[in-house]
Amino acid sequence: MKDLLESYLLEEPDSQYRQEIKNLDPSQLADRLEGQWRFGTAGFRAKMEAGYLRLNRVSVAKIAYALGKYLKTGSKVVIGYDGRHHSQEYALLVAQVLDALGHESILFSKLVPTPICAFSVTELKADAGLMVTASHNPPKDNGIKIYGPDGAQLVAPTTHAIEAILDQAPGYPEIKLSSKAPQRVPESVIDAYFGNLTVSAGKPISIIYTPMHGVGEYYAVRALRQAGFENVHVVPSQAKPDGDFPTVQFPNPEEPGALDKAIELAQQTQAELILANDPDADRLAVCIGTQALTGNEIGVLLGNYLIENHHGKKKPLVMSTIVSSRMLSKIASVKQVSYAETLTGFANIAHTALEREKQFGEEFIFGYEEALGYCVGNRVRDKDGISAAVLFAKLFSELKSQHKTVWQKLAQLSETYGLYRNLAWSLRGDLKLILERAQNLKGFEKQISPAPGLLLYTGEHDLRLIIRPSGTEPKVKFYAEVIGQPSQQKELDQFLAQVQGQINV
């Protein structure tokens, strides 16, 4: 440990970080210095602090070096960054490392949402894309997402190849940095992202929007207004990027209280619909009145809407993940539309969609994950909270034209396809202990795991219970779903509460 510490102190250029790590005890040092970086479900994420296994100039330079060594010399790489602390600094560092390795770095000149960075990879015919973001993680975190030439996040074996290079990367002082100014992404690329928006055919609606201190304000409002939604008001205290996220406990629209400011403004203005993006605008939350929709409710509504309006698509394909509701699968089956299910993570959704488009001639029209992630169409091969916001506004306005509410539409879907009740929660603490306890749950039938590190149980009411460690945060996630008829709602909810109660002892 002493050797590791001395090595790190020689590499770390930040005097504050050098002093910080000197004050840690042995167990803290081990947590920050021992081990290797590995891709999670959304690239690399960690706290911005001292240590080889934390986000800082040392680790960012090594990740960029590993990517650069993996790519063929002369590759073109698009680099974006969000509004978190150090994101712009890290993005420039990545460009300097890649340029020094003989690549062509193209850096955005302003803060951008993650989906626009992903879109720009294919728009510019780049060989890779890199986004500096930690999405909805706490303020002290940051991260790096990497895209391939198809605009989708990298998957194995590419990720393993980059990890192997990263394990052998030289020390920070040995990594060369280019002194030339990087190229900039043309504004026309951003304009192209908005190029396919059509005007809503529904009634005018009033919308409250919040970017949750992130980068979404300009982009989401522009998209909504271009689609014909002029009556959009942004929550003033959350409108501008702020890496401290001062008005929310966590910058995650799923968290309790995160939408309070938007709800308050909606009540003051009597707005009909609340739309919220997370800080990098790749997720979408929806609230009507004081009631937030679940990720599955939004996903089923949007998926069904696109299935009903897939005019001109010969073989439309919709997708979700194993932790999301099975209801979209049921709708697709009845409507005779192709459906596929993947493991968690939009990298899996994107690559499966690309494979099926190539193999079966299908056209991907929608995919979602219950954690508020939605991909509309195949122009962005990742979740996109901006296009999803526009689509939900269209759905809402068309229902209004039919004198229907979102809740009535959900009830109609349940009457037609069955009632799917979901409960998702997470536990923090001793992750090893939590997972050991989860291995021996009583009263459920343990099934063969569909993937390493993932537990699957079945039970009454067609229960599907999935347990997995988070790929982006230090917690264990639980996903339970039961199926019945609308008349059984109380019974199903009570059963789900019992399932949760047995686990949270």
NUNUDREN-417364 format. One record per residue (C-alpha): residue in three letters; x, y, z. Coordinates in steps of 0.25 Angstrom, whole numbers, plus 5000, padded with zeros to 4 digits. Layout:
N
ALAXYZ...
END
This chain:
505
MET500050005000LYS501250095003ASP501750074989LEU500450104983LEU500250224991GLU501650274987SER501450244972TYR500050314972LEU500650444979LEU501750444968GLU500650444957GLU499550534963PRO499750674958ASP498650734968SER499350784981GLN497950774988TYR497750634984ARG499150594988GLN498950655002GLU497550585003ILE498050445000LYS499250465010ASN498150475022LEU497450345019ASP497550225027PRO497950085021SER496550035018GLN496250165011LEU497550165003ALA497250014999ASP495850064994ARG496450174985LEU497750114980GLU497549954979GLY496849894967GLN496549924953TRP495550004945ARG494449924939PHE493249974930GLY491949984937THR490549984931ALA490850124926GLY492350134925PHE493250184936ARG492750254949ALA493350294962LYS493450414972MET494350524968GLU495450514978ALA496850464980GLY497250324976TYR497450224964LEU496050174965ARG495450314966LEU495150414955ASN496250514954ARG497250564943VAL498050434946SER496950334943VAL496350414932ALA497650424924LYS497850274926ILE496450244921ALA496650334909TYR498050274906ALA497350134907LEU496350174897GLY497350244888LYS498250114888TYR497050024884LEU496650114872LYS497350114859THR498250224857GLY497550344851SER496250314857LYS495150424858VAL494650444872VAL493450534877ILE493550584891GLY492450644899TYR492250684913ASP491150724923GLY491050834934ARG491650754945HIS492950804952HIS494150774944SER493350714932GLN493950824922GLU495350814928TYR495350654927ALA494750664913LEU495850754908LEU496850664915VAL496250544907ALA496450624894GLN497950654897VAL498250514900LEU497550464888ASP498150564879ALA499550534884LEU499350394880GLY499050434866HIS497550434866GLU496550544861SER495850604874ILE494550684871LEU494050754884PHE492750814886SER492850964889LYS491750964899LEU491050874909VAL490250774902PRO489250664906THR489750514905PRO488850474894ILE489350594885CYS490750544887ALA490250404884PHE489550454871SER490750534867VAL491650404865THR490850354854GLU490450494848LEU491950524847LYS492350384843ALA493350374855ASP494050254859ALA493650274874GLY492950364883LEU493250404898MET492350474908VAL492850534921THR491650514930ALA491150444943SER489650464938HIS488750464951ASN489850424961PRO490150504973PRO490850644971LYS492250584975ASP492250484964ASN492650484950GLY492850384939ILE493150354924LYS492250284914ILE492850234901TYR492150204888GLY492550124876PRO492450164861ASP491050124861GLY490650224872ALA490350114883GLN491150094896LEU492249994895VAL492049854899ALA492949734901PRO493849684895THR494249834892THR494149874906HIS495049764911ALA496049804901ILE496049944906GLU496149904920ALA497349814917ILE498049934911LEU497650024923ASP498149924933GLN499549944927ALA499450094924PRO500650174927GLY500750274939TYR500050414937PRO501450484935GLU501750394923ILE500450414916LYS500750514905LEU499750634903SER499550714890SER499750864891LYS498850894879ALA497450944880PRO496450824877GLN495450834866ARG494050884870VAL492750814866PRO491950894856GLU490650954861SER490050894849VAL490150754856ILE489250804867ASP488250864857ALA488250724850TYR487750664863PHE486550754863GLY486350724848ASN485250614848LEU484250674858THR482850684854VAL481750774859SER480750714868ALA479350694863GLY478750694877LYS478150814885PRO479050914891ILE479550884905SER480250964916ILE481550894921ILE482550914932TYR483950874929THR485150854938PRO486550814934MET486950794949HIS488150884949GLY488650814936VAL488850844922GLY487450814916GLU486750954917TYR487151004903TYR487050874896ALA485750824902VAL485050954901ARG485550964886ALA485050824883LEU483650854890ARG483450984883GLN483850934869ALA482850824871GLY481750924873PHE481750934889GLU481851084891ASN481351094905VAL482551034912HIS483051094926VAL484451054932VAL484651044947PRO485451174949SER486251114961GLN486650994953ALA486851054939LYS488351074938PRO489450964940ASP490050964954GLY490850844958ASP490450864972PHE489050834969PRO488550924981THR487050904981VAL487050754981GLN487550644990PHE487950564978PRO487950604964ASN487050484960PRO485650514956GLU485250374962GLU485650424976PRO484550474986GLY484450624986ALA485250644973LEU484050694965ASP483550784977LYS483950914970ALA483250874957ILE482050834964GLU481950964972LEU482151044959ALA481050954952GLN480050984963GLN480351134962THR480151134947GLN479151024946ALA479950954936GLU479450814931LEU480750744929ILE482150734936LEU483350684929ALA484750664935ASN486050624930ASP487250584938PRO488550664938ASP489050604925ALA487650604919ASP487650454915ARG486550414925LEU485050464925ALA484150484937VAL482650514936CYS481750574946ILE480250604945GLY479750694956THR480450634968GLN480550494963ALA481850454956LEU481750334946THR482650214948GLY483650184938ASN482850064934GLU481550144932ILE482350244923GLY482950134915VAL481750054913LEU480950184909LEU482050224899GLY482250084894ASN480750064891TYR480650204885LEU481750174875ILE481250034872GLU479850094869ASN480550194860HIS481650114853HIS481150154839GLY482050114828LYS482950024837LYS482949884831LYS483549814843PRO483449904855LEU484249864867VAL484049904881MET484949864893SER485049864908THR486049804918ILE485849694928VAL485549784940SER484549864932SER483049824932ARG482549704923MET481349784919LEU482049844906SER482349694902LYS480849664903ILE480449784895ALA481449754884SER480949604884VAL479549644882LYS479849754872GLN480749654864VAL481949744866SER483349694868TYR483849704883ALA485249674889GLU485649674903THR487149694908LEU487949704921THR487949844928GLY488649954921PHE488450034908ALA489649974902ASN488949844901ILE487749904896ALA488449974885HIS489349864880THR488149764880ALA487349864872LEU488549874862GLU488649724861ARG487249704859GLU487149814848LYS488249744841GLN487849604843PHE486349614841GLY486049744834GLU485349794846GLU485249944849PHE485449984863ILE484450094867PHE484450094883GLY485250034895TYR485150064909GLU485650034923GLU484850054936ALA485850154941LEU485250264933GLY486150234921TYR485450234907CYS485950224892VAL485050274882GLY485450224868ASN486750194863ARG487450324861VAL488050324875ARG488550194879ASP488450224894LYS487350274903ASP486850414900GLY486050494910ILE485850604900SER485150524888ALA484450454899ALA483950584905VAL483350624891LEU482750494889PHE482050494902ALA481550634900LYS480950584887LEU480250474893PHE479750554904SER479150664895GLU478550554886LEU477850494898LYS477350634901SER476750644887GLN476050514890HIS475550564903LYS476350454911THR477350464922VAL478650384923TRP478050314935GLN476850274926LYS477850224915LEU478650134926ALA477350084931GLN476850044917LEU478249974914SER478049894927GLU476649854923THR477149804910TYR478449744913GLY478449714928LEU478849784941TYR480349794943ARG480749844956ASN482249874959LEU483049914971ALA484549954970TRP485449994982SER486849994986LEU487749964998ARG489050035002GLY489949985013ASP490849855013LEU490649814999LYS491249675001LEU490349645013ILE489049695005LEU489449604993GLU489749485002ARG488349505009ALA487749514995GLN488349384991ASN487449305002LEU486049365001LYS484949285006GLY483549265000PHE484049284985GLU484549194975LYS485949224971GLN486249214956ILE487449204948SER488149334947PRO488049404933ALA489349474935PRO490549474945GLY490249554958LEU488749554955LEU487749474964LEU486349434959TYR485149384967THR483749344963GLY482449324972GLU481049354973HIS480249444964ASP481249424953LEU482349484961ARG483649524955LEU484649574965ILE486049614960ILE487149664969ARG488449724964PRO489549814969SER489549954962GLY490449974951THR490650124954GLU490450144969PRO490850064982LYS489449994985VAL488649874982LYS487349884973PHE486149804974TYR485049794963ALA483749724966GLU482549704957VAL481249634958ILE480149614948GLY478649604949GLN477349674946PRO476949814949SER475949764960GLN477149704967GLN477949834969LYS477849834984GLU478249694985LEU479449704976ASP479949824983GLN479849764997PHE480649644991LEU481749734986ALA481749805000GLN481949665006VAL483049634996GLN483749765000GLY483549745015GLN484249605015ILE485449665008ASN485549795016VAL485649725029
END
